[in-house]
Amino acid sequence: MTNTTLKQLATNPSCMDDYDPNAMSVQQARTFIQQFLNPVVETELLAIRESLGRILAEDIVSPSNVPNHHNSAMDGFAFKYSEGIKMIKIIGTAFAGRPFEGEVKASECVKIMTGAVIPKGADTVVMQEKTVNKGEYINVLEAPKQGSNVRLAGEDLKSGETVLSKGHQLQAADLGLLASLGVAKVLVNRQLKVAFFSTGDELVSVGKPLEQGQIYDSNRYTIYGMLSQLNVHISDLGVVPDQPDLLEKTLLDAANHHDVVITSGGVSVGEADYMKALLGKHGQVLFWKINMKPGRPLAYGKVSHAHYFGLPGNPVSTMVTFYQFVRQALLLLMGKTVEPTPMFVVECTESIKKAKGRTEFQRGILFEEKGLWKVKPLSSQGSGILSSMSKANCFIVLDETIGDCEPGIHVNIQPFEGAI
């Protein structure tokens, strides 16, 4: 990308030919941020039940085959396959955890339960429903193919195979996978420490009465919710009024004790406020006008050793910029191997008004109709209409090359489910 340092870029934007803080595309901003991110290096050993959502600090290598023996995929009869076999003698029973110790020969079978070890000499299992019991014998009504209904040793995992890689974020299925290997503890990266606060004299915390001109601070609650889904250590520092000394103390304390500091409000380009002055005094911070809607103003940089993200104050803008820039940055800092946010194309059922030259993240409702997925944009798309984020279940992503859209056009969407 570039060898330009964050300090050089923050103090002298013209040091880079293609860098324009007043006209930054969404992808450019993502790329600029990512080049300054280094994952945490400290690790801790956790019991697997405590590791959900954490990032692996090392590869998990299978110590054995899974399963570690050939076993039956269902209840039935294990036998040695031969062409045209019909009548087979039952010589014993194999239970899960209690194998049959003898050897199966031609025209012999063992009654077997799901998960039980395939007896020596047997290579095929016929389903119980495909047989008729004749005392000491079974009559095979429908002969299976050779090897049917047998799970082979190592079919799931082979000894020495890397089953989960460093940088993988542990999910529910992974806990079971680790348990199947006999792994009781895993080495994971320590939790990322994230502090956040809101700025502004007009903001009031929930539970207090509003005076004229005041509003409740919703951003801290949405930021808290979005951070909670990432499994980071969260410090909510509340609402900080526009008092220079208090803002300075809060900012520096947060930066000295956390990996990341997030604020909402007070970062509009050209805006003369205390927060911007403090960031210029104590940090290496870039202030950008992103070619996007909502969420045009965005600040990123370092204060002390902490990464800093300054989000716009409008509620929807706060959420959109968090999901489009901050979320992926936090995952990278956590040490996760990060892939691009999934998008897929669906038909849009209504017209959309949009100016070319910027990327828009409109809120939409993804729905199924006659087997096809479609999307409907919400009628209210203002950056202050927080209810649109509750009503919607996806972003309609319209890049800078797209203008007004007619009904029936196909558009890119980012579903909220699984991402937020």
Legacy VTK file of the C-alpha trace (Angstrom):
# vtk DataFile Version 3.0
C-alpha trace
ASCII
DATASET POLYDATA
POINTS 420 float
0.000 0.000 0.000
2.381 2.737 1.291
5.304 3.292 3.628
3.930 6.634 4.768
3.548 6.701 8.544
0.365 7.688 10.325
2.182 10.643 11.897
3.342 11.910 8.485
-0.141 11.538 7.038
-1.820 13.253 10.004
0.533 16.253 9.979
1.023 16.558 6.232
-1.724 15.010 4.080
-0.013 16.225 0.894
2.896 13.807 1.511
0.927 11.191 -0.384
-0.121 11.833 -3.977
-3.391 9.872 -3.978
-4.491 10.909 -0.477
-7.349 13.405 -0.279
-9.070 13.709 3.126
-11.851 15.740 1.503
-12.774 13.058 -1.027
-12.128 9.593 0.391
-13.926 6.560 -1.026
-15.239 3.842 1.287
-12.685 1.311 0.050
-9.809 3.804 0.294
-10.683 4.545 3.919
-10.839 0.838 4.763
-7.465 0.252 3.126
-5.815 3.206 4.865
-7.050 2.020 8.258
-6.017 -1.607 7.742
-2.391 -0.779 6.974
-1.936 0.629 10.502
-3.494 -2.287 12.396
-1.431 -4.864 14.277
-3.185 -7.653 16.225
-2.706 -8.039 19.961
0.152 -10.415 20.796
-0.680 -11.403 24.377
-2.360 -14.790 24.797
-4.136 -16.837 27.452
-5.070 -20.492 27.901
-8.819 -21.049 28.269
-11.071 -24.021 28.876
-13.034 -24.680 25.694
-16.350 -23.694 27.314
-14.875 -20.256 28.046
-13.418 -19.783 24.565
-16.568 -19.095 22.497
-16.009 -16.072 20.268
-12.301 -15.842 21.039
-9.515 -15.876 18.436
-7.140 -18.833 18.223
-3.493 -17.919 18.829
-2.185 -21.169 17.323
-3.247 -23.911 14.924
-5.239 -26.821 16.322
-3.782 -30.083 14.991
-5.728 -33.334 15.319
-3.911 -35.732 17.690
-5.817 -38.717 16.292
-8.225 -39.897 13.637
-11.863 -38.883 14.044
-13.545 -41.289 14.220
-10.686 -43.435 15.516
-12.233 -46.685 14.209
-14.544 -47.882 11.448
-18.086 -47.690 12.854
-21.676 -48.163 11.823
-23.682 -45.224 10.538
-26.975 -46.823 11.642
-28.646 -49.741 13.396
-28.497 -52.896 11.263
-26.305 -55.913 10.553
-22.592 -55.869 9.731
-21.449 -58.569 7.292
-18.760 -59.486 4.810
-20.003 -58.415 1.396
-20.455 -60.966 -1.367
-22.490 -60.725 -4.566
-26.090 -61.992 -4.320
-26.026 -62.795 -0.599
-29.542 -63.231 0.864
-29.560 -65.401 4.000
-26.987 -64.582 6.713
-26.404 -66.145 10.124
-26.326 -63.863 13.199
-23.274 -64.675 15.356
-23.354 -61.858 17.891
-24.098 -58.199 18.715
-21.941 -55.052 18.671
-22.918 -52.091 20.837
-21.484 -48.568 20.856
-18.683 -48.794 23.375
-18.875 -52.621 23.526
-17.401 -54.121 20.328
-17.944 -57.674 19.081
-14.639 -59.452 19.714
-14.868 -62.240 17.134
-14.342 -62.300 13.390
-17.112 -62.246 10.798
-16.779 -64.784 8.012
-18.674 -65.295 4.775
-22.461 -65.672 5.229
-22.200 -64.400 8.830
-23.286 -61.113 10.376
-23.312 -59.234 13.645
-26.245 -57.179 14.848
-24.797 -53.696 15.217
-25.886 -50.397 16.773
-25.151 -46.912 15.462
-21.605 -45.877 16.374
-20.432 -49.398 17.217
-17.077 -50.635 15.899
-17.301 -52.597 12.649
-16.266 -56.183 13.564
-13.171 -57.764 12.067
-13.992 -59.318 8.703
-17.110 -57.188 8.091
-17.123 -54.342 5.568
-20.787 -53.474 4.959
-23.894 -52.723 7.038
-27.431 -53.455 5.902
-30.164 -51.361 7.504
-32.370 -53.213 9.936
-35.419 -52.093 7.932
-34.066 -53.888 4.834
-34.058 -57.287 6.546
-36.454 -59.886 7.947
-35.430 -61.762 11.089
-35.578 -65.550 10.774
-34.426 -66.641 14.232
-30.651 -67.165 13.983
-30.659 -65.782 10.462
-31.697 -62.652 8.615
-33.126 -62.515 5.152
-31.694 -59.537 3.211
-34.573 -57.941 1.306
-32.477 -55.301 -0.447
-28.715 -55.792 -0.570
-26.668 -52.584 -0.093
-23.554 -51.728 -2.069
-20.255 -52.897 -0.627
-19.058 -50.503 2.108
-22.509 -48.987 2.650
-23.397 -47.445 6.018
-19.826 -47.638 7.314
-18.042 -44.551 8.681
-14.335 -44.980 8.056
-11.645 -44.149 10.598
-10.342 -40.638 9.892
-13.323 -39.866 7.671
-13.962 -36.623 9.585
-10.422 -35.707 10.639
-7.075 -37.396 10.084
-4.281 -37.531 12.624
-1.881 -34.613 12.079
-4.423 -32.572 10.101
-4.775 -28.846 10.915
-8.438 -28.621 11.830
-8.635 -24.982 12.999
-6.110 -22.335 11.997
-4.568 -19.502 13.957
-6.799 -16.451 13.565
-10.011 -18.488 13.559
-12.840 -17.133 15.717
-14.273 -20.003 17.718
-17.931 -20.790 17.055
-20.336 -23.186 18.778
-19.520 -26.046 16.381
-15.813 -25.575 17.091
-16.305 -26.295 20.790
-17.763 -29.685 19.920
-14.994 -30.268 17.392
-12.332 -29.554 20.024
-14.078 -31.866 22.465
-14.146 -34.637 19.823
-10.344 -34.378 19.696
-10.014 -34.550 23.447
-8.776 -30.948 23.583
-9.706 -29.411 26.943
-7.984 -26.008 26.656
-6.989 -23.699 23.817
-4.532 -20.827 23.459
-6.349 -17.661 22.400
-5.504 -13.989 21.980
-6.391 -11.849 24.942
-9.552 -9.809 24.674
-9.309 -6.438 22.994
-9.983 -3.571 25.433
-12.340 -0.983 23.956
-13.530 2.233 25.606
-16.172 4.567 24.236
-17.938 7.774 25.193
-20.243 10.389 23.700
-19.542 14.111 23.586
-21.934 17.046 23.751
-23.759 19.279 26.229
-27.096 18.358 24.687
-26.824 14.658 25.539
-28.483 13.131 28.582
-28.127 9.570 29.853
-31.183 7.325 30.051
-33.033 7.642 33.363
-32.611 11.387 33.747
-35.286 13.982 32.859
-34.813 15.973 29.670
-34.551 19.739 29.777
-35.309 22.001 26.834
-32.876 21.380 23.962
-31.591 18.115 25.347
-31.829 14.621 23.848
-31.179 11.137 25.185
-27.850 9.631 24.198
-28.781 6.625 22.057
-25.350 6.168 20.464
-23.736 4.710 23.563
-26.356 1.976 23.627
-26.026 1.036 19.967
-22.214 1.101 20.238
-22.409 -1.073 23.341
-24.644 -3.547 21.507
-22.387 -3.685 18.454
-19.267 -4.174 20.596
-20.950 -6.880 22.684
-21.407 -9.013 19.577
-17.643 -8.920 18.945
-16.603 -10.383 22.315
-14.324 -7.532 23.396
-13.785 -6.076 26.875
-16.018 -2.985 26.993
-15.673 0.220 29.044
-18.597 2.660 28.739
-17.265 6.040 29.884
-20.641 7.776 29.595
-21.508 11.223 28.253
-18.736 13.802 28.488
-19.900 17.441 28.257
-18.072 20.045 26.158
-15.590 20.932 28.893
-11.966 20.898 27.652
-10.366 19.683 30.884
-12.873 16.849 31.367
-12.709 15.810 27.713
-8.913 15.763 27.848
-8.805 13.682 31.035
-11.372 11.199 29.717
-9.627 10.824 26.358
-6.139 10.326 27.826
-7.288 7.949 30.574
-9.152 5.877 27.997
-6.165 5.792 25.622
-3.729 4.808 28.369
-5.778 1.817 29.539
-7.365 0.493 26.345
-6.431 -0.758 22.896
-9.172 1.211 21.146
-11.115 4.393 21.942
-14.358 5.217 20.138
-16.238 8.495 20.387
-19.421 9.707 18.724
-19.898 13.332 17.754
-17.501 16.228 17.287
-15.451 14.985 14.311
-17.003 16.836 11.368
-14.339 18.173 9.041
-13.901 21.921 9.525
-15.893 21.884 12.763
-14.266 23.976 15.510
-14.777 22.089 18.742
-12.818 20.976 21.786
-12.591 17.329 20.762
-10.827 18.042 17.481
-8.355 20.354 19.203
-7.552 17.688 21.804
-7.011 15.045 19.136
-4.645 17.374 17.315
-2.763 18.046 20.555
-2.449 14.471 21.839
-2.889 12.222 18.822
-2.078 11.406 15.247
-5.574 11.562 13.841
-6.901 11.767 10.287
-10.176 13.563 9.635
-11.944 12.393 6.516
-14.911 13.329 4.383
-15.997 9.933 3.101
-17.911 9.801 -0.182
-20.761 7.939 1.466
-24.208 8.426 2.883
-24.957 8.278 5.728
-21.747 8.757 7.708
-19.712 11.321 5.772
-17.383 12.516 8.601
-14.994 9.933 10.075
-11.802 10.239 12.117
-9.163 7.559 12.569
-5.736 7.583 14.169
-3.760 6.941 17.342
-3.932 8.581 20.750
-1.005 7.380 22.832
-0.836 3.646 21.945
-4.589 3.295 21.407
-6.348 3.257 18.066
-8.945 5.999 17.859
-12.200 6.048 15.884
-14.290 9.207 15.833
-17.778 8.469 14.541
-20.369 11.022 13.423
-23.026 11.954 15.929
-26.187 11.163 13.940
-27.506 7.801 15.211
-27.720 5.969 11.862
-24.385 7.418 10.732
-22.799 6.094 13.918
-24.032 2.580 13.187
-23.211 2.593 9.466
-19.645 3.831 9.994
-19.132 1.304 12.790
-20.218 -1.595 10.572
-18.358 -0.419 7.480
-15.050 0.572 9.120
-14.744 -0.097 12.844
-16.078 -3.655 13.043
-13.544 -5.116 10.603
-10.720 -3.083 12.166
-11.541 -4.467 15.611
-11.599 -8.027 14.291
-8.179 -7.499 12.708
-6.837 -6.087 15.989
-8.254 -9.135 17.783
-6.154 -11.294 15.466
-9.003 -12.728 13.419
-8.430 -13.748 9.824
-10.943 -11.380 8.245
-12.774 -11.865 4.966
-14.733 -9.146 3.117
-18.292 -8.631 4.320
-20.542 -10.937 2.247
-22.842 -9.290 -0.297
-25.255 -10.810 -2.737
-27.475 -9.527 -5.513
-31.281 -9.387 -5.331
-34.076 -7.585 -7.127
-35.144 -4.229 -5.693
-38.918 -3.820 -5.776
-39.122 -0.018 -5.555
-37.346 2.996 -7.039
-34.423 4.598 -5.223
-33.252 8.191 -5.589
-29.465 8.489 -5.394
-26.729 10.821 -6.623
-23.702 9.380 -8.402
-20.256 9.932 -6.946
-20.814 8.449 -3.482
-21.582 5.095 -1.924
-24.906 4.829 -0.124
-25.944 2.323 2.522
-29.720 2.464 2.386
-31.753 0.469 4.861
-33.891 -2.237 3.335
-36.161 -5.160 4.121
-35.038 -8.437 2.558
-37.962 -10.783 1.912
-38.828 -13.972 0.046
-41.459 -14.020 -2.691
-42.317 -17.134 -4.692
-38.960 -18.688 -3.973
-36.948 -15.567 -4.886
-35.312 -13.118 -2.502
-36.068 -9.433 -3.034
-35.421 -6.204 -1.194
-37.590 -3.207 -0.441
-35.977 0.089 0.608
-37.441 1.844 3.618
-39.166 5.122 2.834
-37.294 7.022 5.583
-33.539 7.041 5.009
-32.471 10.058 7.107
-29.282 9.735 9.160
-31.177 10.693 12.308
-33.975 8.140 11.898
-32.690 5.385 14.184
-35.934 3.408 13.865
-34.902 2.577 10.289
-32.117 0.361 11.676
-34.624 -1.565 13.788
-37.103 -1.983 10.945
-34.517 -2.988 8.346
-32.727 -6.328 8.068
-30.098 -5.359 5.483
-28.107 -2.578 3.869
-28.728 -1.868 0.192
-25.208 -1.013 -0.992
-25.121 1.363 -3.966
-21.614 2.336 -5.051
-20.462 5.659 -6.507
-21.131 4.584 -10.111
-24.862 4.085 -9.480
-27.470 6.829 -9.767
-31.261 6.663 -9.495
-32.637 3.119 -9.562
-35.875 1.967 -11.149
-38.022 -0.859 -9.720
-36.806 -4.282 -10.847
-33.115 -3.415 -10.927
-30.756 -5.824 -9.156
-28.734 -4.393 -6.276
-26.090 -5.513 -3.774
-27.220 -6.125 -0.229
-25.470 -6.827 3.087
-27.754 -8.828 5.420
-27.695 -7.808 9.081
-28.192 -11.412 10.232
-24.845 -12.980 11.041
-22.991 -9.705 10.601
-24.525 -7.470 13.270
LINES 1 421
420 0 1 2 3 4 5 6 7 8 9 10 11 12 13 14 15 16 17 18 19 20 21 22 23 24 25 26 27 28 29 30 31 32 33 34 35 36 37 38 39 40 41 42 43 44 45 46 47 48 49 50 51 52 53 54 55 56 57 58 59 60 61 62 63 64 65 66 67 68 69 70 71 72 73 74 75 76 77 78 79 80 81 82 83 84 85 86 87 88 89 90 91 92 93 94 95 96 97 98 99 100 101 102 103 104 105 106 107 108 109 110 111 112 113 114 115 116 117 118 119 120 121 122 123 124 125 126 127 128 129 130 131 132 133 134 135 136 137 138 139 140 141 142 143 144 145 146 147 148 149 150 151 152 153 154 155 156 157 158 159 160 161 162 163 164 165 166 167 168 169 170 171 172 173 174 175 176 177 178 179 180 181 182 183 184 185 186 187 188 189 190 191 192 193 194 195 196 197 198 199 200 201 202 203 204 205 206 207 208 209 210 211 212 213 214 215 216 217 218 219 220 221 222 223 224 225 226 227 228 229 230 231 232 233 234 235 236 237 238 239 240 241 242 243 244 245 246 247 248 249 250 251 252 253 254 255 256 257 258 259 260 261 262 263 264 265 266 267 268 269 270 271 272 273 274 275 276 277 278 279 280 281 282 283 284 285 286 287 288 289 290 291 292 293 294 295 296 297 298 299 300 301 302 303 304 305 306 307 308 309 310 311 312 313 314 315 316 317 318 319 320 321 322 323 324 325 326 327 328 329 330 331 332 333 334 335 336 337 338 339 340 341 342 343 344 345 346 347 348 349 350 351 352 353 354 355 356 357 358 359 360 361 362 363 364 365 366 367 368 369 370 371 372 373 374 375 376 377 378 379 380 381 382 383 384 385 386 387 388 389 390 391 392 393 394 395 396 397 398 399 400 401 402 403 404 405 406 407 408 409 410 411 412 413 414 415 416 417 418 419
